[in-house]
């Protein structure tokens, strides 16, 4: 079995940044923006923070996806021959697709909120009474979605740990034997 250090590194570092950055922004940036001196300042702080994070997040997601493809290519024989590996790969793919969809939709909402960088707000995802209706609606949606991305990427970390366990020599042997004995029936 060939080493896939680059693919694994891109996969893991990209996923770690995607998970950690979105969690940090939900836990820290959005609530901390409420400490600005004015409602307009609150919007400015939150929007600036999220706008600064966006290119880093995009790079992290790109690294993760490139690493994921590399891992799939590097593990194609295990995908075909080891029982359970295909199911794990499908679960990872589904979680990745869901996380990408929610991240993309959140970015669209974030762009609406950031059109006016100093839109009044009580916190990053909490509109003020003077927040325009369309921005208020986007902030309310973002209030929930800010937790969905870390939940999905956190689940992806867990499934990736399972995939790593499936690469132990004892698991590979059991998986190949299970596949052979099952197909022989």
N, C-alpha and C positions, 0 to 999 in steps of 0.2 A: 504494500500500500504506500503510495507516494505521500510525501509531506505536503500539506496545503497551508503552510504558515501564513502566507500573504492573504489568502482567501479568508482564513479563520480570523485573522487580525482585522481585516476590513469589516467582516461581518460583526465581530464582537465590539470593536471600538465604535463603529457607526451606530449600532444598536444601543450601546451604553450612552452615547451622547444624545441620541434621539429620546430615549427614556428619561435620562437624568435632566436634560435641559428642559423638557416640557414639564416634568414634575417640579423642578425648581421654580419655573415661572409661575406655575399654579400655586405653589406653596408660598413663595416669597415675593416675586415681582408684582403680581396682581394685587395682593393685599397691601404690600408696602407702598404702592403708588398712592394709596389713600392718605399717606403722610405728607403729600404735597400741600403747599400753602393755600391753593385754590382748587376748585373743581376743574377748571381748565388745566391747571398744572398736573392734576391727577391723570387726566387723559394724556397729556404730553409725556409724562414719565412712563406710563404703561405702553403707549404706542411706540415711543423711542426704544424701550427695552425689547419689545416683541419684534420691531423692525430690525434691530441689531441682531437678534437671535435667528431670524429667518434664513439668511445665507449660510450660517453655520449649521442650522438644522437641515437645510437642503444638502449640504455637503455630507453630513452624517448619514442621511438617508441614502444618498448616492453610494457612499462607501459600503453601507450595509447591504444594499442591493447587489453591488458588484461582488462583494464577498459571498453573498448567498448563491449567486450564479456559479461562482468558482467552486463553492462547496458541493453544489449539485453535480457539476461536471466531475469533480474529484471523487465523488461517492457513487457514480452511476452503477458500478458493479454491485455495491451494497444495496442500492435502491432496487435493483432487479432481483438480487439473490437472497437478501436477508429479511426474514419475516419481521414486520413491524416498522421497518425503515420508511417504506413508502407512505404508510399512514402518518408517521411523524412528519415527513416532508410535506404532505398535504395539509396537515394542521398548521405547520409553520407558514406555508404559502397563504392559507386562508387568513391567518392572523395578520400577516404582512399586508395583504390586500385590504383588510379592514382598517388597519392602522394608517395605511396610505390614504384611503378614502376619507377617514375622519380628519387626518392632518390636512389634506387638501381642502376639504370643506371649511375647516377651522381657519385656514389661511384666507379663503375667500371672505369669510365673515370678518376676520381681522383687518383685511384691506378696507372693508366698508367702514369699520370703526376708525381706522387710521387715515381716512381721506382728509379729515381735518385733524391734524395731529394734536390739537389742544381742545378737542371736544370735551365738554364738561362731563365728569363722572365722579362717583363716590369712591370707586376702586377700579382696577383694570377691567373687571367683568361685571361691575355694578353701576348701572346708569344713575345719574342724578335726575331730579325732576325736570331740569332744563335740557337734558340730553335729547337731541332730535329723535323722533319716533323710530326711524329706520335703524339708527345707530343703537338705540336702546334695545330694540328687538335682537340685533346681532349680538350685543353684549350679553343678553340673557341666554342666548343659545351657547355662546362661548363659555358662560359660567358652568354649564354642564359638560361641554365638550373638553374643557381644559383637564378634566379628570379621565376622560375616555381614552385619550392617546396614551398617557402613562399606564393605564390599566391594560390596554392592548399590547403595548410594547413590553410591559412587565410580564404578561402571559407569554409573550414570544421568548423572553429570556428563560422562562421556566421550561418551555417546550424545547428550546435550544439545549438546555441542560440535559433533558432526556435524550436528545439526539447524541450528545457527547457520551452519555452512559452507554448508548447502543454501540459505540465504537470500541468499547473495551473488548479485548480479545475473547474473553469468556462469553460475552453477549453476541459477538459476531459468530462464533462457533455455534452457539445455541440457535441463533436466528437462521443460519444457513441449514443446520440440521432440521429445524422445524419446517423450513420451506421444502426441503427435499422429501422428508417423510410425509408431509401433507400432500405434495404433488404426486407421490407414489401411490396414493390411495385411490 
